[in-house]
Amino acid sequence: MRGYRALLVGSLVAVLVAAGPFLSVASPYLLHLMVLCLINLIAVQGLNLLSGYVGDLNLGYGAFVGLSAYTTALLTLRGVSPWLGLLAAIAVSLLFGWLSGLLIMRLRGSYFIMVTFALQLVFYEVVLNWTSFTRGSEGLINLPTPSLFGLHFDDKLAWYFLALAGAMVVVAFCYALAHSSIGEAWVCTRENRALAEALGIKSVHYNMVAHLAGAIPAGIGGWLLAHYITVANPQMLALGYVITLILMMTIGGRGTIVGPIIGALLITLLPEQLRLLADWRLPMYGVLLVIISVFLPWGIMQFLGPISVRLGKLRRPARSQKRAET
């Protein structure tokens, strides 16, 4: 099973690496969408740790991404290196994750959702109305692009590879956490908190770990988004952005690593591909979302998961036969 997964991951990475130069020639606009897709993938992986594995729907996650974007924007516009801006963005996201964790880690259900929603609104209104510092609805514009060893990330192909590298690091980080004892504690707490407590799992402690772990992808995603579009604006903290990330997580399959990847691809690329349907684009998009939600309530991974398990089982007899022959 591990060999099958390694082969699948290696093939996927090879395809993504080869797709960059091809798309830069064949369809620069599609390459632009792929960069946004990879950035969304990074952000939604952090949300998945908070809401997918732990199980509490966090409507304030957009504040993690938005504050990270504003942090790097404020610093780099004052001459600070974008790479130092990345470290600062992650640090601010971690700080916000820690503070919000302290505030809401003992809340459950609807109370948790309401408080995280209120936090999102508070930061959105602060950013929108503190015009002397954030320039209000105009946002902070003309952010500098980073450079590394003389390579300037000033074209879409360079940004594609930078976003792909970031996505690979974040996915590996989230995979390692999800398949560790920490991930097992998250799932146990999500499924039955009382039983987890009885087994000695401190749910409050592990919830704080989830807030801090989820803040790291948010910091990276906010930094990439701000410098790629060269703007940090209040829409990054708007409720609509959080809902988009929640859709990616839910449609792909929450509580899995592959599910949010599929969700990010669909939610980022599908609306643009449906533009050919003109006025029918949004209704068709809505119908597809409803169909997936009704027939696959646990996301697309509810359908793909059993298939991957069967493929893994098909490979095991072949290996056993080889060992028997030798």
N, C-alpha and C positions, 0 to 999 in steps of 0.2 A: 504493500500500500504506500509506503514511504517512497519507494522508487518510482511508482506511478505519479505521485504528487510532484516529486522533484522533476520528472520529465515534463509534466504539464506546465509547471512554473517556468522551467527553462525555455520551453517552446514559446510560452506567452511573452516572456521578456525579449526573446529574439525577434518575435513578430513586432512588438512595440518599438524596438530599436530600429528595425528596418523600415517601419512605417513612417518615421519622421522625415528622412530625405525624400521619400516618395511623395508624401503629402505636401511638402514644401514646393514641389514642382507641379503636381497634379491639381491640388486644391488648397491654396493658402488659407482659405476661410475655414475649411474642415480642420486644418492644422491648428488654427486659432481655437476652434471648439474643443479639440483634443487637449490643448493646454488648460483651458478652463475645466475640462472634465477631470484632469489629473489633480488640479488644485481642489476641486470639489471632493474628489476621492480622499485626499489627505484630510480635509476638514471633517468629512462624514465618518471617517474611521475613529476620530476622537469622540464624536457624539455616540458612536456605536458602543464604545467602552462604557460611557456613562449611562446610556438608555437601553442599549441592546443587551449587554451582559449583566449590568446591575438591575435593570428593569424599571427605573424611574424616569419618566419622560421629562427631559430638561428643556424647557422653552427658553431658557436664558443662554443657551450655548452660543447664539449669535454674538453675544457680548464678548465672549472669549476671542472670537475671530476679529470682530470690529475693533476692540481695544488694542489688539496686536497690530492691526493695520495702522491705526492712528499713532501708536507708539513709534513704529519705524518711520512713519511719515514726518512726525514732528522732529525726530532726531536727524534724519537725513537731509531735510530741508535747511537744517542749521549746520550742515557740513560734516556730520558724522558718517562714517563708512556704512553702507547698507548691510555689511556683514555684522558689524556691531549692532546695527538696528535689528538684525535677526535674533541675536542673543537677547537684546532688550525686549523684543516682542515676546519671546518665549518666557522670559522672566516675569513680565507683566501678566501674561496669561496664567502662569503658575501662581502668582500672587492672588489674582482674582479667583482662581480655582480653589486656593486654600481658604480665602475669606468667605467665598460663597459656600464652600463645604462646611465651614464652621457654623454658618447661619442656618443651613437647610438640611444638614445630614441626618437630623433626627425626625424630619418630616416625612410623611408617607402619602401616597395616593394623590387626591385632588389638592391637598394643602401644598404638597411639593410642587405640583404643576402651577398653582396660583402664585406662589412666591417666586419661582423662577421666571414666570411671565412678568411679574412686577419688576424684578431686577432688570429684565430686558428693556422694559419701558422706561425705567429710570435712566439707564445709560443712554438710550436712544434720545430722550429728551435733553439730557445734558449736552450731548454732542451736537444736537440740532440747534440749541439755543445759546450755547457759549460761543458766540460768534467771534469774540476777540481772540479766542484761543484755537478754535476748530474751523472758523470761517463758515459755520452754520451749514445750510443746505448746499452751498457751493463746494464744500469739502476742501481738502488740501490737494493741490494739483501739481503736475510737472515733477513728480518724484524722480530722483536719479535712478538709473539702471545700474545694477551691480556689475562688477568685473572680477575675473579670477585669473591670475597668471597671464594677464594681457588679453584675455578673452572677454569681450564686452557682450553682455546679454542684451543686445539691441535689435535682434530679429526673432521671429517666431520659432525658427528651428532651434536656436540656442535655448530659448525659454522652454521649448518642448523637452529637451534633454535634461534641463535643470529641474523641471517639474516632475519628469519621470524618475530622476534620481531621488528626489524628495519623497515621491510616492512609494518607491521601493523600500526606502529606509523606514518610513512610517508603517507600512504594511508589515515589514519584518518585526518592528517593535511591538505592534499590536498583536501579531501572531504569537510572539514569544510570551507576552503577558497572558493572552487568552489560554495558552496551553501550559501554563504554570500552575502552581498551587494557588496563586492569587486569582487566576481566572476561574479555577474550580470553586473557590470561595465565593466569587461573584455569582456564579450560576446557582450555587446552593442557596445563597441568600435570596436571589431572585425567585426561585421556585418555592421556597418555604422558609421564610425568615425565622419563624419560631423554632423550627427544627434545626436550622443553622446555629442559632444561639445556643440551643441545647447541646449541640455537638462541640461547643467551645469556639465557634467562629464569631469574632467580634464584628458585627455588621457595620457599626459606626466607623471602625478603623478601616475596613475595606472600602467603604463608601468614600472616605477621604482619599484613599489611594486611587480610586477611580477618577475622582475630580482632578487630582494632580496629573495622572496619566493622560486623561482626555484633554488637558490643557496644552500639552506639548504639540500634538497635531494641529490644534487650533492656532497656536503661535506661528507654526511653520506655514500653515495655510493662509493666515492673515497677511504674513510678510510677503509670500509669493503673489497673492492677489493684488495687494497694494502696489508693488513694484512692477507687476506685469501690465496692469492697466494704468499705471502712473497716477493713481487717484486713491484717496481715502475719503469716503463720503458716508453720511448717516445711513444710507441704504444697507451698508454692511451690518448694521445693528438692527435693521428693521425685522419685524416679525415674519415678513414674507420670505426672507432668506433662511430663517430657521425652519419654516415649514417645508421649504425646498429640500433642506438637508434631511429632515424627518422622512419625507417621501422617499428619498434615495435609500435611506436605511430600511424603511418598512417594506418597500416594494422589492428590494433585493433580498432581504432576509436579515432581520435584526438578530444580534447574538451570534453572528457568523463573521468570518473575515472576508469571504468571497462575496457574500450578499451585497454589502454596501458598494463594492467595486462594480457589480452588475447594475445596481441602482444608479450610481453616478453616471455610468455610460448611457443608460436609458433616459434619465431625466435631463441630462445635458444635451444629448444628441437628438433624441426623438422629436421634441417640439420643432427643431429646425428642419428635420427631414420631412415633417408633415406640412411645411409651408407650401408644398406643391398643391395641397388641397384647398388653398386660399381660405375662404370663409369657413370651411368645414374643419380647419386645422385644430382649433381649440376644442370643439365638441368631440372630435375623434380622439383627441388626447385624453379628454375626460372619460370617455367610454372605456378606453384601454386601461386607465387607472382603476376604474370601478370593477372591471372584469378581473383584473389581477387581485384586487383587494377582496372580492367576494369568493373567488375560487381558489386563491392561494393566500389565505390570511397570514401565513408565516413567510410570505415572500416567495420569490422565484426559487430560492434555495430549497423550499419545501418540495419542489418538483425535481430539481437537479441533484439534491443531496442523495436520495436513494440510488440514482443512476451511477454516481461516482462510487458509492459503496459496492454496487454490483460489479463495476469494472474492476475494482480492487480485488474482489473475491475471485473473478475470472483469472486474474494474474497469479493468485496464490497456488492453485493446483499445478500450473505450469512450472513454477519454481520448485515445488515439492517433488515433481517428477524428475527434474534435472538433478536435484540433490540425491534422489534414490538411484539414478543411473550412475552417478559418480561414486 
